[in-house]
Amino acid sequence: ASGCSATLFVYPASDAAQHASLPVEFFNYARPAVTSVYPRKGSEQGGSVVSLTVEDYQGTARQPSRYMANLFNFFTAPALKVEVQCEGEALQERGASLTDTGNSMFEITFTAPPC
């Protein structure tokens, strides 16, 4: 995680001299990384089920928020969409599923469009 420090000042609009200040630290995590794509090739007619394996930054006990894990709520996995652009064509939106496979690893699955 990387970050920066800042000081937050809060004061009434009528008198900035009467303020309270609080040091804060902002941070962000490394983005998730795609570690594998299967299959690497598919039919031009589309229909291949494509699986992406994604590794997420693990975070710490103090800063546990992560990109992928935050997509889930208590009851369900999210409805995801991926966009695929075949050479010389417009983007095509596809529905996708997300599975938490444990240990900060996730699988995104979608059906390839015709290209």
C-alpha positions in Angstrom: 0.0 0.0 0.0 1.2 3.5 -0.7 -0.2 6.7 0.7 0.3 10.3 1.8 -0.4 12.3 4.9 -2.5 15.4 5.2 -4.1 17.6 7.8 -7.8 18.1 7.9 -9.0 21.5 9.1 -12.7 22.0 10.2 -13.9 25.5 11.0 -17.1 27.6 10.9 -17.5 29.5 7.6 -17.7 32.8 9.6 -14.3 32.4 11.4 -11.5 30.2 9.9 -9.3 31.2 12.9 -11.4 29.0 15.1 -10.6 25.6 13.7 -10.0 22.0 14.8 -7.3 20.0 13.0 -6.8 16.3 12.6 -3.9 14.5 10.9 -5.1 11.9 8.4 -3.4 9.3 6.2 -4.7 8.3 2.8 -3.6 5.1 1.2 -4.4 2.9 -1.8 -3.7 -0.7 -2.5 -2.1 -2.2 -5.5 -4.7 -3.1 -8.2 -5.6 -6.7 -8.6 -3.5 -8.6 -11.2 -4.8 -11.1 -13.8 -2.5 -14.2 -13.3 -4.0 -16.5 -15.9 -6.6 -16.6 -18.8 -8.1 -19.9 -20.0 -8.5 -20.7 -22.8 -6.1 -18.5 -24.6 -7.8 -19.1 -27.9 -11.4 -19.8 -28.9 -13.9 -20.2 -31.7 -14.6 -17.2 -34.0 -18.3 -18.1 -33.5 -18.0 -17.3 -29.8 -19.5 -19.3 -27.0 -16.2 -20.3 -25.3 -16.3 -20.0 -21.5 -13.4 -17.8 -20.5 -11.9 -17.9 -17.0 -9.6 -15.2 -15.6 -7.7 -15.9 -12.4 -7.2 -12.7 -10.4 -4.9 -12.1 -7.4 -5.9 -9.3 -5.1 -3.7 -7.4 -2.7 -4.1 -8.9 0.8 -4.1 -5.8 3.0 -3.4 -5.8 6.7 -5.4 -6.0 9.9 -5.3 -2.1 10.1 -6.2 -1.6 6.4 -8.2 -4.7 5.4 -10.1 -3.2 2.4 -9.3 -4.8 -0.9 -10.7 -4.2 -4.4 -12.1 -7.7 -5.2 -13.3 -8.7 -1.7 -15.3 -5.4 -1.4 -17.4 -6.4 -4.4 -19.1 -9.1 -2.3 -21.9 -8.3 0.2 -22.9 -10.6 3.1 -25.3 -12.7 1.0 -24.3 -12.8 -2.6 -21.6 -12.4 -5.2 -21.9 -9.3 -7.4 -23.3 -9.1 -10.9 -20.3 -8.3 -13.0 -19.9 -7.2 -16.6 -16.8 -7.5 -18.8 -16.3 -5.7 -22.1 -14.6 -7.5 -25.0 -13.4 -5.7 -28.1 -12.7 -7.8 -31.2 -10.4 -6.4 -33.8 -12.1 -3.7 -35.8 -15.4 -4.0 -33.8 -17.1 -2.1 -31.1 -17.0 -3.1 -27.4 -19.3 -6.0 -26.5 -20.6 -6.2 -23.0 -20.9 -9.6 -21.4 -22.3 -10.8 -18.1 -19.7 -12.4 -15.8 -19.6 -14.3 -12.6 -17.1 -13.7 -9.8 -16.0 -16.5 -7.4 -13.8 -16.0 -4.3 -11.5 -19.0 -4.4 -9.8 -18.1 -1.2 -6.3 -16.8 -0.2 -7.0 -13.5 -2.1 -7.6 -15.3 -5.4 -10.7 -14.8 -7.5 -12.1 -16.3 -10.7 -14.0 -14.2 -13.2 -16.0 -16.3 -15.8 -17.8 -15.1 -18.9 -18.9 -16.4 -22.3 -16.9 -15.0 -25.3 -18.8 -13.2 -28.0 -18.4 -14.0 -31.7 -15.4 -12.2 -33.3 
